[in-house]
Amino acid sequence: MKNDDEPSRETQNEWENDPNNWIWGMFYYNRKDKRSYFPKKIKELGWHANYADPNYSIILLLLIAVILIMIKYFRN
């Protein structure tokens, strides 16, 4: 069942195609879009991240912390 607060697929496509939602043409930043990740136009190439989503910021910080811990403890 679709959430009534979720924007339509047409609206999501408009956001994705709007150059104002892309920083330097490669970083998607849209506060209205609540998705943390969404598939690229060619789905086999992976996913885009929404850098405006607070959940993504937390995930990114945790990932960086894990990498730094691994570098510190597993370095020769």
Wavefront OBJ file of the C-alpha trace (Angstrom):
o trace
v 0.000 0.000 0.000
v 1.349 3.421 -0.948
v 1.875 6.056 1.723
v -0.260 9.180 1.062
v 2.641 11.435 2.116
v 4.943 9.865 -0.466
v 5.267 11.949 -3.642
v 4.211 10.448 -6.932
v 6.710 8.840 -9.291
v 6.271 11.833 -11.629
v 7.264 14.240 -8.846
v 10.280 12.101 -7.974
v 11.351 12.095 -11.640
v 11.007 15.898 -11.769
v 13.210 16.213 -8.653
v 15.819 13.861 -10.097
v 15.909 15.740 -13.415
v 16.025 19.230 -11.862
v 19.620 20.537 -12.089
v 19.016 22.693 -8.979
v 18.869 19.478 -6.902
v 22.369 18.430 -7.985
v 25.526 19.936 -6.501
v 28.310 20.062 -9.119
v 26.141 17.761 -11.216
v 26.992 14.677 -9.136
v 25.675 15.058 -5.566
v 21.887 14.858 -5.156
v 20.676 17.295 -2.471
v 16.910 17.716 -2.086
v 15.300 18.358 1.297
v 11.808 17.619 -0.065
v 12.799 14.106 -1.124
v 12.696 11.802 1.910
v 14.468 8.890 0.207
v 17.998 8.223 1.431
v 18.840 6.245 -1.702
v 17.268 5.809 -5.100
v 18.301 3.811 -8.166
v 20.246 5.431 -10.980
v 18.584 5.752 -14.363
v 20.472 2.658 -15.497
v 19.723 0.432 -12.507
v 22.707 -1.852 -13.093
v 25.032 1.077 -12.296
v 23.926 1.329 -8.665
v 22.251 3.895 -6.471
v 22.321 7.637 -5.784
v 22.355 9.012 -2.252
v 20.344 12.029 -1.098
v 22.852 14.096 0.857
v 20.076 16.271 2.320
v 18.553 13.321 4.201
v 19.645 13.292 7.878
v 19.594 9.483 7.919
v 22.176 9.401 5.155
v 24.438 11.750 7.121
v 24.374 9.368 10.099
v 25.083 6.366 7.864
v 27.968 8.199 6.203
v 29.519 9.206 9.551
v 29.251 5.633 10.842
v 30.875 4.293 7.688
v 33.760 6.752 7.993
v 34.198 5.845 11.675
v 34.339 2.117 10.860
v 36.921 2.722 8.143
v 39.082 4.835 10.463
v 38.897 2.197 13.213
v 39.861 -0.517 10.756
v 42.813 1.541 9.521
v 43.995 2.135 13.076
v 43.772 -1.471 14.292
v 44.658 -3.430 11.155
v 47.578 -1.377 9.920
v 50.939 -3.133 9.981
l 1 2 3 4 5 6 7 8 9 10 11 12 13 14 15 16 17 18 19 20 21 22 23 24 25 26 27 28 29 30 31 32 33 34 35 36 37 38 39 40 41 42 43 44 45 46 47 48 49 50 51 52 53 54 55 56 57 58 59 60 61 62 63 64 65 66 67 68 69 70 71 72 73 74 75 76
